[in-house]
Amino acid sequence: MVRLRLDLSYDGGPYRGLARQPGLTTVQGMVEEALERLLGVPVGTTASGRTDRGVHADAQVLHGDVEDAVLPADLAALTRRLDRALPASITIRAVRRAPDGFHARFSAIGRSYRYRLRDGVDPRVEGRGVARDARDVWGVTAQLDVPAMRRASRALLGEHDFAAFCRRAPGRTTTRRIDQLSLRRIGPGPGRIDIRLRGPAFCHQQVRSIVGCLVDVGRGKRPERWIADVLASGDRSLASPVAPPHGLTLERVHFGRGTAASPPSGAVLSAG
């Protein structure tokens, strides 16, 4: 058997998330079906992390095990054929043999996400025209106070129990570490604002929940200290509604030199 690494990007808008689900159109399901058509055998894949319905990826990674006998000698040609076999919303960037011990999920040491906002949007198009025209931007009517959002976000850096910001999964920990969290206004305001987060792994809806809370601080609906209070409470009901999925993009998966032989206890490698 040969382990293949697949690097891909996608527009999550047309799909019910990354992970395969019976009877639903998903990114993973589309890739596996196309691989089976090209190679003539079923190919199950594992992703570096799940993305929810409507969430995008600039750099998702899958791996799958395939018998050497069914593989073409030219994997660059297979990359091109697989890319052509998929809708334009999914781009296959590379198909290659993975090194020994490689695992798309457990060899990854970090994940970077970007959330794009546009403030000062006409209320008649908030959540519709501006957001959809740009595909990956959440338009909000208020002009956001980015310095206040930046100061509030500092409480989230480091390792904490993010129960107040996560959709709970039975038996799984909500303790996570955020290594980087930055907010940058692109050009003079109002206009586009990029929020970037990096950490080893994120739990379900953690990034979108953080963004939703920061936007409420930026709107002046909540004081800066409120973010730290929500974090300390561990109470999901105190947090703001999650930000819409279409503003979120998995920007990069970071891999180290070593590999993990087995999954870490309680690991949940997803964000949405």
Phi, psi and omega in degrees: 000144178244133175268122178261142171253129178244124175255130185212161172230160180200153169270114184283354184306315183281358192241155177271048180093179179283308193295138178303138176217129182305130176079001181240152179271113181232163180296311181298319179298318179296317181295316181295320178297319179293320177298318179297320178297321184282323185261343179082008178221151176296142178229109174276141182237160175236136183259158177291339178177149181280150168236144183284172176306127177088351179275142184260171174215132170270336187206070174275152180230132174239155165230153178209147180259130186224144175294135182303327186295334183268354183275137172289154180294328184261098181286337175295322177293321177297320177303313181294319180294319180295319179299318180291333182282351184251159177298161180298341180286350177238127179242122175271117185268330179195143168235122184212163175287132180274151176291162179305135177083359182290137175221126186303324181272308192271351171273347181284135180252354179191159178222136179245132179239149175235135173240129182254132177239156167225121182257170182069030183277140175307127183301339180288342181239004180303130178077358181236269189302305184296314182298314185284328177300320182271352177072320188228036180229132173267118179269129177236149187285324185289153167274119189276143176274090185295317177303321177294319178297320180296316179296319180295326184291340183299333180293342185269348180290147181093192183263129181212167167275111183265032182305326182289344183246005185240148169277117189292145172236129184306131175078006182244140183288151174250012176281125182219164178236128174254117182272327180219138175213111184233150175233130183222126174275129180268104182081179180292147182277163351287161182170214185273143177230129177253130174247126181238138178228142175223138177193172180299319181195156179232146178273172189301124178068012182298312183296313182294327177291318177299314180298315179303319179290317180296323178296322177295326173294315180297330178282347184086008180283336181225147176285161181302320184296339185301323180302313179297323180294318178297315179302313182293331184290327186068013186257110182299330184290343181276343182282161176290163172301149181294149176293154180300149185291331189290348177277351188259136178224130168287111190271325182197146170248128184259130179243140177263183180287323182272174177229156176266126182285334181215157182293140174295148184300130175072016185291136172228110186254077182206161172207153180194000000 
